[in-house]
Amino acid sequence: MSTISEEQLRAAFPALKETSTSKPAVYFDGPGGTQMAQQSIDAMVGYITSGMANLHGAFATSIKTDLVLEEGRKAVADLLNCSPSEVAFGQNMTSLAFSIARSLSSFVTASDEIVVTELDHRANVDPWVTLAKDTGAEVKFLQVNPETYTLALDNLDEVITEKTRLVAVGMSSNVTGTVTALDKIIARAKEVNALVIVDAVHAVPHLSIDFKELSCDVLLCSAYKFFGPHIGIAVITASLFEKLPVYKLEPAPQQIPDKLETGTQNHEAIAGLIGAIKFIEDLGEGDTRKARLKSGMHQIDAYEQGLADRIECFLKQLPEVRLYRAPAGTRKTPTFAFTIANVNARVATTWFAQKYNMNIADGHFYASTMADKLDVNAMGGWIRIGLAPYNTLAEVQLFEQALQEFITTYSK
């Protein structure tokens, strides 16, 4: 059970104090991007207002920027349990994935197979499909079970074979919240010496993650999904990173992790990333930052799951609602995708926004393979409500009231 209070959590997010409308905004759009923590904002402003500079100079502002990157890598390393030298920054997760895919082209041949999943956001599908097209490799899919919204792993040995060179899998679905059993997939991939790419964009905001324990080769995430600015993060195991060929400028650094970071980085965003991680740290307890971060993530998880249990029970008892949720016993993040009988998803989310100032998203959320398979696009895709630690019981109760009102009015 979480020991942190709603007041403590909400105090860290200045956007929640916005009062320009008659109704305060309710942010249920966390899966698409969270609000920024005050620590993140302060770190960005502090870097900008105290003088900015590029790297590797002898003067104070340049030295400060060098230290920001160094501290950013150390903070990510403590959050995800990896080495700072394994942490690279980029424009976003998608751009980093495409860059890594291009670099891996020399590792893949026409006789190889690349495995992706039907559950994933296309950012962890299309870079590897593109790699297959460029090299002539065959693409195979781990299928989603349309009844449980989990990956079907019964035929794992048939999908991941001796020909498999790369497996890309998401840690948690950004639509259904399903947390995938990565241990089975990674273990099978390692049996056949395949590389493993893990999309943790939706998982990092909710779960404590241990890169070393996962034993994957690449882990990707984005700071704007966990209370920070728009910046992508790639963690690449040093043994792979060292031999990874990168398209880069001739004078640019050859060593890891700098060699993947083409051009000047977004230094103020990296400062903001440090602040976002500080927000998580401040929620936890322990003698080291790594321990406090792990404790802080457990606090967030416990708090969110308390609200999530209520939402799940509520949605399940509405006959007009179809909830796309894995069964009991499957780990899930506090993200809920549903449809309402005879209602286009955009009609519903527009109504929530206009009448209750609720930020609730609709669409396929780039999990387009699963959307096609589950045939939700004809009605505008899913309606998605996702929780962040700044959401409250009162907001959940208001959502319940609003949804019941909407169904009474629109669903026939």
Secondary structure, DSSP 8 states (H G I E B T S, - for coil): -----HHHHHTT-GGGG--SSSS--EE-BGGG-----HHHHHHHHHHHHT----SS-SSHHHHHHHHHHHHHHHHHHHHHTS-GGGEEEES-HHHHHHHHHHHGGGG--TT-EEEEESSS-GGGTHHHHHHHHHHT-EEEEE-B-TTTSSB--TTHHHHS-TTEEEEEEESB-TTT-BB--HHHHHHHHHHTT-EEEEE-TTTTTTS---HHHHT-SEEEEEGGGTTS-S-EEEEE-HHHHTT------TTS--STTGGG--S---HHHHHHHHHHHHHHHHH--SSSHHHHHHHHHHHHHHHHHHHHHHHHHHHHT-TTEEEE---TTS-B-SEEEEEETT--HHHHHHHHHHHH-EE-EEE-TT-HHHHHHTT-GGGTSEEEEE--TT--HHHHHHHHHHHHHHHHHH--
